């Protein structure tokens, strides 16, 4: 198992290099340039000044040379300086925003897992019941409802009309004056709507997926055999069927890690949350190449780590996979 893990970790290095190289080339081939924003904000900027900016950023060099320079910096975890007027290190900007984005999405994922698995199992074992029909309607509503539209409705209802929850940011004005539990409650009030709404669509899909997995598993011959032996239905479902039904779910959860950043753009924009998704969206609009590449590296790393965690999850859920490895 340790050798398998080491091989997978070493194999991630060329994959990460290939992904970043393609991303680097595509980004530089896209129309627009970082100097365009500077010239738009300052129409008096001369061609000579623009050329100096291009040379300052190193954009006058061939793409391969630019990529090699960037890759050498990445090897020592130097993501370079942002092209934004503040010129701050990319790593510092990412480190400031990352905890908020990761925190919201992990809470959302936890919310989905805790609810989707029991809902899916109960719907499968009580197929055709009122609960099953109600969750089916919930799934269709979840798929059909645009989350940004639902977010706006909730902001009006719970934030404006009822005044129960804040509608923007992650902290109140008097946050620093609160004690520990007060700060915790303040974070909970601010994050309640973003977390629940971001989990809404995922909960609908994941519970349906779990229901389908359970229906497939409980139709297998070994489940029929277990029942024929006289095992209690609870033992058949939760000891023999649930473990195998969870395996495809583990893969989906592992591959959903990259969405921690990309899926945050909408909610962070709606709720004015200073997270990573909003930061990268602004970076793409401004052609801030170092910051965009920093985001792409994190996204690629999350994708590879997600695949690795999915494989490890398979090994934990199914002992036969561990033996093969």
C-alpha positions in Angstrom: 0.0 0.0 0.0 2.8 2.4 0.9 4.6 1.6 -2.4 1.4 2.2 -4.3 0.9 5.5 -2.6 4.5 6.6 -3.4 4.1 5.6 -7.1 0.9 7.6 -7.3 2.6 10.7 -5.7 5.5 10.5 -8.1 3.2 10.0 -11.0 1.4 13.2 -10.1 4.4 15.4 -10.9 4.5 15.0 -14.7 0.8 15.3 -14.8 0.9 18.5 -12.9 3.6 19.8 -15.2 1.6 18.9 -18.3 -1.6 20.5 -17.0 0.2 23.8 -16.1 2.1 23.9 -19.4 -1.1 23.6 -21.4 -2.9 26.1 -19.2 0.0 28.5 -19.5 0.0 28.3 -23.3 -3.8 28.7 -23.6 -3.8 31.6 -21.2 -1.2 33.5 -23.2 -2.9 32.8 -26.5 -6.2 34.3 -25.2 -7.0 37.8 -26.5 -6.0 40.7 -24.3 -2.9 41.6 -22.3 -2.2 42.7 -18.7 -1.1 46.1 -20.2 -4.5 46.6 -21.7 -6.0 47.4 -18.3 -3.2 49.9 -17.5 -3.8 51.7 -20.8 -7.6 51.7 -20.3 -7.2 53.3 -16.9 -4.6 55.8 -18.2 -5.3 56.8 -21.8 -2.2 59.0 -21.8 0.0 55.9 -21.4 2.3 56.0 -24.4 3.4 53.1 -26.5 6.9 53.3 -25.1 5.5 53.0 -21.6 3.3 50.0 -22.6 6.4 48.4 -24.1 8.3 48.9 -20.8 5.4 47.3 -18.9 5.6 44.3 -21.3 9.3 44.0 -20.7 8.9 44.5 -16.9 6.4 41.6 -16.8 8.7 39.5 -19.1 5.9 39.2 -21.7 8.3 40.0 -24.6 10.0 36.7 -24.2 8.9 33.4 -25.9 6.2 31.5 -24.2 8.5 28.5 -23.6 11.0 30.7 -21.8 8.3 32.4 -19.8 6.9 29.0 -18.7 10.4 27.7 -17.8 11.0 30.8 -15.6 7.6 30.4 -14.0 8.2 26.6 -13.5 11.6 27.2 -11.8 9.9 29.6 -9.3 7.1 27.1 -8.7 9.7 24.5 -7.7 10.5 26.6 -4.7 6.8 27.6 -4.1 7.3 31.0 -5.5 4.2 32.0 -7.5 5.6 35.4 -8.4 4.2 38.8 -8.0 0.7 39.8 -9.0 0.3 42.2 -12.0 -2.3 44.1 -10.0 -1.4 47.7 -8.9 -0.6 46.4 -5.4 2.1 44.1 -6.8 1.8 41.7 -3.9 3.1 38.1 -3.9 0.5 35.7 -5.4 1.0 33.3 -2.5 0.1 35.9 0.0 -3.1 36.7 -1.8 -4.1 33.1 -2.1 -3.2 32.4 1.5 -5.6 35.2 2.6 -8.6 33.9 0.6 -8.1 30.2 0.8 -9.4 29.5 4.3 -12.7 31.2 3.6 -13.3 29.3 0.4 -12.2 25.9 1.7 -14.2 26.4 4.9 -17.4 27.2 3.1 -17.1 24.3 0.6 -16.0 21.7 3.2 -19.0 22.6 5.3 -21.2 22.4 2.2 -19.7 19.0 1.3 -20.2 17.7 4.9 -23.8 18.9 4.8 -24.4 17.0 1.6 -22.8 13.8 2.9 -24.6 13.8 6.2 -28.0 14.2 4.6 -27.6 12.6 1.1 -26.5 9.1 2.3 -29.4 8.5 4.7 -31.9 10.0 2.3 -30.7 7.8 -0.5 -30.6 4.7 1.6 -34.0 5.2 3.0 -35.5 6.0 -0.4 -34.0 2.9 -1.9 -35.2 0.6 0.9 -38.6 2.2 0.9 -39.1 2.5 -2.8 -42.4 3.9 -3.9 -43.2 5.2 -0.4 -44.4 8.7 0.3 -40.9 9.7 1.4 -39.4 8.3 -1.8 -41.9 10.3 -3.9 -41.3 13.5 -1.9 -37.5 13.2 -2.3 -38.0 12.6 -6.0 -39.9 15.9 -6.2 -37.2 17.5 -4.2 -34.5 16.3 -6.6 -36.3 17.7 -9.6 -36.8 21.0 -7.8 -33.2 21.0 -6.8 -32.0 20.4 -10.4 -34.4 22.9 -11.9 -33.9 25.8 -9.5 -31.1 28.2 -10.4 -29.1 28.6 -7.2 -28.2 32.2 -7.8 -32.0 33.0 -8.1 -32.7 31.0 -4.9 -29.9 32.9 -3.2 -31.4 36.2 -4.1 -34.8 35.1 -2.8 -33.3 33.9 0.5 -31.4 37.2 0.9 -34.6 39.2 0.5 -36.6 36.9 2.9 -34.1 36.1 5.6 -31.8 39.1 5.3 -34.0 42.0 4.4 -37.6 41.2 5.4 -37.0 39.1 8.5 -33.5 40.3 9.4 -32.5 36.9 10.7 -29.2 36.5 8.8 -26.6 38.9 7.3 -26.6 39.1 3.5 -22.9 39.9 2.9 -19.4 39.2 4.1 -18.3 36.8 6.8 -17.9 39.1 9.8 -19.9 41.8 11.5 -18.6 45.3 12.1 -18.1 44.6 15.8 -16.6 41.1 15.2 -13.3 42.0 16.9 -15.1 43.1 20.0 -16.8 39.7 20.5 -15.5 36.9 22.7 -14.7 33.4 21.2 -18.2 32.1 21.2 -19.6 35.3 19.9 -17.2 35.3 17.0 -18.1 31.7 16.3 -21.8 32.6 16.3 -21.0 35.6 14.1 -19.3 33.4 11.5 -22.2 30.8 11.7 -24.8 33.5 11.0 -22.9 34.9 8.0 -22.1 31.5 6.5 -25.5 29.8 7.0 -27.1 30.9 3.8 -24.0 30.4 1.5 -23.3 27.0 2.9 -27.0 25.7 2.8 -27.6 27.2 -0.7 -24.3 25.8 -2.1 -25.2 22.4 -0.8 -28.8 22.5 -2.1 -28.1 21.4 -5.7 -25.5 18.9 -4.6 -27.8 17.4 -2.0 -30.5 16.8 -4.6 -28.1 15.1 -7.0 -26.1 13.1 -4.5 -29.1 11.7 -2.7 -30.5 10.5 -6.0 -27.2 9.0 -6.9 -27.0 7.2 -3.6 -30.6 5.9 -4.1 -29.6 4.5 -7.5 -26.5 2.8 -6.1 -28.5 1.2 -3.3 -31.2 -0.1 -5.6 -28.5 -1.7 -7.8 -26.7 -3.3 -4.9 -29.7 -4.7 -3.0 -30.7 -6.4 -6.3 -27.5 -8.4 -6.4 -27.5 -12.1 -5.7 -25.3 -12.0 -2.6 -27.9 -9.7 -1.0 -30.6 -12.2 -1.8 -28.4 -14.9 -0.3 -27.8 -12.9 2.8 -31.6 -12.5 3.3 -32.1 -16.2 2.6 -29.7 -17.1 5.4 -32.0 -15.3 7.8 -29.9 -12.2 8.5 -31.7 -9.2 9.9 -32.7 -6.6 7.3 -30.7 -4.0 9.2 -27.5 -6.2 8.9 -28.1 -6.9 5.2 -28.5 -3.2 4.4 -26.0 -1.5 6.6 -23.3 -4.2 6.7 -23.4 -5.8 3.3 -25.1 -3.4 0.9 -24.2 0.1 2.1 -20.4 -0.4 1.8 -20.6 -1.4 -1.9 -23.1 1.3 -2.6 -20.7 3.9 -1.2 -17.9 3.1 -3.6 -19.1 5.2 -6.6 -20.0 8.0 -4.2 -16.4 8.1 -2.9 -15.2 8.6 -6.5 -17.6 11.5 -7.0 -16.6 13.1 -3.8 -12.9 12.8 -4.6 -13.4 14.4 -8.1 -15.5 17.2 -6.6 -12.5 18.7 -4.9 -11.5 20.9 -7.8 -15.0 22.4 -7.7 -14.1 23.9 -4.3 -12.7 26.9 -6.1 -14.6 27.1 -9.4 -18.0 26.6 -7.8 -17.4 29.4 -5.3 -17.3 32.2 -7.8 -21.1 32.7 -7.9 -21.8 32.5 -4.2 -18.8 34.7 -3.3 -19.9 37.3 -5.7 -23.6 37.2 -4.5 -22.7 37.3 -0.8 -19.7 39.6 -1.2 -17.5 36.9 0.4 -13.7 37.6 0.1 -12.9 34.2 -1.1 -10.6 32.5 -3.7 -13.2 32.2 -6.4 -13.8 35.9 -6.6 -10.1 36.6 -6.5 -9.4 34.4 -9.5 -12.4 35.7 -11.4 -11.1 39.2 -11.1 -7.6 38.0 -12.0 -8.9 36.4 -15.2 -10.7 39.6 -16.2 -7.5 41.7 -15.5 -5.2 39.1 -17.3 -3.2 38.8 -14.1 -1.2 35.9 -15.4 0.7 35.0 -12.2 -2.4 35.0 -10.1 -4.4 33.0 -12.7 -1.6 30.4 -12.9 -1.5 30.2 -9.1 -5.2 29.4 -9.1 -4.7 26.8 -11.9 -1.9 25.1 -10.0 -4.2 24.8 -6.9 -7.1 23.5 -9.1 -4.8 21.0 -10.8 -3.3 19.9 -7.5 -6.8 19.4 -6.0 -7.8 17.3 -9.1 -4.9 15.0 -8.6 -5.3 14.8 -4.9 -9.0 14.1 -5.4 -8.2 11.2 -7.7 -5.7 9.9 -5.1 -8.2 10.2 -2.3 -10.8 8.4 -4.4 -8.4 5.5 -4.9 -7.6 5.4 -1.2 -11.3 5.7 -0.3 -11.9 2.7 -2.6 -9.2 0.8 -0.7 -10.8 1.7 2.7 -14.3 0.8 1.6 -13.5 -2.4 -0.2 -10.7 -4.6 1.3 -10.3 -6.5 -2.1 -8.9 -3.3 -3.6 -6.4 -3.0 -0.8 -5.2 -6.6 -1.5 -4.8 -5.9 -5.2 -2.7 -2.8 -4.6 
